[in-house]
Amino acid sequence: MNEIDEYDYDLPRELIAQDPCSTRSDSRLMLVDRNSGQIEHLHVRDLPDVVTPQDAVIFNNSRVVPARLVGYRKDTGGRWQGLFLRADSETGVWEVLTKTRGKLKAGERLTVQDRNARDGMELEVVARTEGGNLLVKPHLPDGFVALGTTDGRLDEPADWLEQFGRIPLPPYIRDGQMVDADIEHYQTVFAKHRGSVAAPTAGLHFTDVLLDRLRTMGVFLGEVTLHVGIGTFRPIQVQQLSDHQMHSEWGSLDAATCASVKERRDTGGRCIAVGTTTVRVLESAARQSAELKPWTGETDIFIRPPFEFRAIDGLMTNFHLPRSSLLVLVSAFASRDLALEAYQKAIEQEYRFYSYGDAMLIL
């Protein structure tokens, strides 16, 4: 199971969801039993009938930042687009992924427009990285006063992006073009810590009402943080999985969640991860010592068959792109054959795929 060709499937384009369900928890939920291979068809709102009061359900509370930048070259008027990746806290220089035509020179300025196509901040070109990304220095227009702040200032890069950026939808949703509704829809109801350039999409199915139902029945609802990076969109481009270099993402797991997960599992409950990003945090932490302990840091863990899962007993996740590291992770947990069988049944039953699509729960 080491070749990427073994993790491929054909998906009818019309099954790629372009918008979410009007009610998040009305999304369909495929229930997959790893031991029996049995597959059932439910809805996310049925989750309280599937889990037990002894279980722990863990979410990724990372918040998507409006990292997509749209504007034009100030000197030529040519259109320009970029995606904010990171900022240097000491120099204030940003690294931006861009595919702008023509050579951008040091000192040239790019005008960034807000969601209403009004001119906003400017980015001064500094240099390019070895990988081809753009290094820029942001500048605010004269007399600018930030909305929604107490002093009119923008202190963090995320503050700048909230003012001038756009939600970075994946290209398979309306060719990456956001609408106003995406500001709410492409964010989980429990999102807290800003830092992701893509949503932890399995969490998009949860409503406050559903969370309250789970909490009331006794389920422990815990949180981790993993800031989803641009690497989540990249397909595996090597033939052998062992040759693939996984992207690195920052994550964190606190002591309270660790203790609760351990307590639930010790008394017969299950740890159910909501999303592959949550799995990456829990399994990264579980590899630091003999038991699950608090952890913070960068992880480039590549979960592929065969893999010994030490922290989770269940996985709720959306349906992922073919030949992706996410599909490989799901196959490591469910087995490749069962995962691909489930995907085929999802296609036959016309499930909705990818970020705004339906979900599966593997137990």
N, C-alpha and C positions, 0 to 999 in steps of 0.2 A: 504493500500500500504506500509506496514511496514516490510514485509518479503522479504529477498533477493531472495527467489525462484521466486518472481514475476518479477525479472529483469534478466531473463535467456533466452537464445536462442541458437539454434544449427547453427554453421557456418561451411560450407565445408572448409577443410584445404586449398584447392587450391585458395580460395579467399583472403588469407592473403598475402598482397603485400610484396614481397621480395626486390623490388627495386622501386624507384620513377619513375614517368613519365619523359621522356627525357626533356620535357618542363613543368615546374612546373604547370603553369596555364592551361595545357591541361587535368588536372585531372577532373573527372566528379563531378558535383555538384547537389545534390538533393535539390530541393527547397520545403520546407514544410510550408504550411500556417496553423498557429495554430487555426485560427477562422473557416475556412471552411473545414479544413482537406485535402485540395487539395495537391497533390504531383506532381511536375514536374521534368523533367530530363534535366539538363543543363550541362555546363562546367564552371570551375572557371573563365575562360576568359570572360564569359558572365556577370560577376558581375556588371559592369557599367550599364547594362540594367535593373538591379534589384534594385539597390540602387538609391537614389535621391540626388541632390546637397545639400539638407538640412541635410543629414545624417552625423553622426560621426561614423567612423569605427576605433576600438581601438585594438591595437596589444600588445602582450607581447614581449618586446625587450631583454629578457634574452638570454644569449649566453651559449651554451653547452660547458662544459669543458671536455677534454679527461680524464675522471675520472676512466676508466677501467685500472687496473694495471695487467701486466702479467710478470711472471718471474719464479724463482725457489729458493728453500731453499739452502743457500750457503753451509751448512754443509752436507746435504744429496743429493743435486741435484734434489730432488723431485719437480715436477711442482707446481706452486702456482699462484692463481689469486685473485684479490681483487677489491673492488670498493671504491674509496675515497668518504667519506661522509662529513667531516668537519675538520677544524684545530683549535687548540687553539692558538690564536695570542700571548699569553704570553709565553707559554712553547714551542711552535713550534711542539707539538705532534699532529699527525694525527689520526683520527678515520677512520677505514677501515672495510668494510663489507667483510668477507671472509668465504669460506666453505672448507678451506684446510684440508685434512685428516692428522691425527696425531696431537699431542699436540705441539704447539709452545711455547718455553720457553723464559722467559725474557732474553735479551741479544743476542738471536739468530738473525741472519741477513738474510734478504730476498733480492735477487738481482732482480731488475726490468729491463726488457728489453724494448727497444723502439720499434717502429712499424716495424723496420727492423730486429727484434730479436737480436739486439746488446745489450750487457750489459750496463746498465746505472747506475742509483742511487741505493743505498742500503737503506733498511728500517730496523731499529733496533727495535726489539720487546720490548715493555715496559710493557704491561699488557693487560688484557681484561676487557671490560666493563661488567656490570651486565647483559646486553642483549646479550653478547657473541661476540661483535665486537672487533676488534683488535686495540690496541693503539700502534703506532709506531713512531719512530723518524727518519726523512729522512736524508740521508748523500749523498753528492756528491763525485764522484771518484776524486782522486788526479789529479790536473792539468786540471780539467774540465772547459771549456769555453762555455757558453751558446750561441747558434746560434740565430741571430735575435735580439740581445740586444746590447745596446751601450757600456756597460762595462763588458759584459760576466757574469754578476751575475743573480741569480734568487731570487727575493725579496719576491714574493707572492707564496702561494701554487699553484695557477692557472698557474704561470710561470713554475713551476716544471712539472706540468701535461702537459703543452703544449709541453715540451721537451720529456717526457717519457711516457705519458699516451696514451690511445687509446679511440676512440669514444665508449661510453657505449650503444651500440645498445640493444634494448629489445630482450629477448630470442626467440621471434617468428620470428625475421628476421635473417635468416641464422644461427640459434642457437647462436646469439649474436656475430658472427664473422664479424668484419668490413673488408671492402676493402678500398683502397685508395680513391675511389670516395665518400665514406661516409663522409669524412672530410668536403666536400662542401655540399653534399646533405642533411646531417642531421643537417643543420644549416639554419635558416631563413636569408633572404637577409638583414633584418634590425636588426639582432642580435648585441647587443652592450655590455651589462654588463655581465661579466662572472660569472657563479654560478650554472647553471642547470646541473643535471646529466641525463636529458632526454629533448628532444626537445619539445617546444610548437608546436605540430605537425600541427595544423590547419594553422599556419603561413607559413608552408613549401610550400604551394601552390602559394604563391605570388612571382611575378617577379618585377624587377624595372620598366619594361614597364607597367605592370598592375597598379602598384602604381601610376605611372605618369598619367595614364588615369583617375584614380579616383580623383587624386589631381586636374587635369586640369578641370574636370567637376564641381568642387566646394566642393567635399566631404572633410570633415575634417578627417585627418589621425592622430590619437593620439596614444600615447604609455604609457604603464605601465610596471612595472618590477615585475615578480614573478619567483624566482629561484625554478625550479621544482626539487623536492626531490625524493628519492628512493621509498617513499610511493606511488607514482603514479602507480607503477607496482603491488602493492599488492592487491589481491582480498579481498573483504569483507568476513571475516571468521566467522561471527556470523549470526544467523538466523534472529534476529530482528535488523532492521536498527538503532533503538534507542539505541542499545547496542554498536554500532560501534564507536571506537575512531579514529577520523580523524587525519592524520599526519599533522604536522605543517610545513609551508613554509614561507620564508621571501618575503615580497612584498612592493611595493611603488607606489604611485599615486601622481603626482605633481599638483601644483595649476593651471598651464596653461591648462592641459588636463581637469581638473575639470570644469574650467570656460567655455571652448569650448563645452563640453558635455552638460552642463546646458543651454547654449545659444541655441544650436541646438534643444534640446528637448523642450525648452520654445517656439520655433517658429515652432513647428510641425515636426521637424526632429526626427530621431530615433538614439539611441545609439546601435550599433551592435558590439558585442564582438567577436573577432576572437580567439576562443579557450576557453576551460573551465578554464584555468589558468587565463586568463584575467577576466573572470566572477568572480573568487574567489577574485581578487583584488578589482574590482569595488563594488561588493556586501559587502565585508568586510568594505570598506570605507563608504559605504552608511549606515552602521549600527552604525557608531560612532556618528552620529548626525541626525538631521531632514532632512538634505540635503547632497548631495555629496560634500565632502571636502577633501583637501589633506590628505594623510595618509601614514605612513610608519610603518612597524612592522611585527610581526609573526601572521599568521592566521591559525587556524585549523577549519575554517568554513566547515560544512558539509551540502551541499545543497541537500535536499531531499523533496519529497512531504509530506505535502503541504508546499510551500515556497513562500513568498511574495517577488518578484523581485522588487527592488527599483531603480536600476541603468541601467538596460539594456532592450532593446526592441527587440533585435534580437541576434541570436547566430549562428556563423559558427563554425563547429566542425567536426572532423573526426569520423569514426565509431569505437566504443570502445568495449573492451572485455565484455563478459557477466559477470554478477554478480559483476560489478565494480562500484566504487563510481562515476566514470565519466558517466556511463550509467544512474545511478540514478539521477545525476544532469540534464542530458538531459531530462529525464522523468519528472522532476520537472518543466521544462520550457515548454515542448511541450505537456505534459500529458503522462502517461505511455502507454496508449492504442495507441496513435498516434505515439509515439516513436517506439514501437515494430512493429507497422504496417509499418513504414518507413524502419525499419531494414529488415523486411521480403521482402519488395519490392526491397530493395538493393540486397538481396541475389538472388532473382528471376532475377534481371537485371544484375547480376554478377558484381556488384560494387567491387572495391578492398578495403579491410578492414585494419584498424589499422594504424600505424605510417606513412608508405609510401603509404597509400591507398587514396581513394577518400574522398570527404567531403559532408556535408549537411549544408544547411542554413535554419534556422527556424525563421520565421518572424510572 
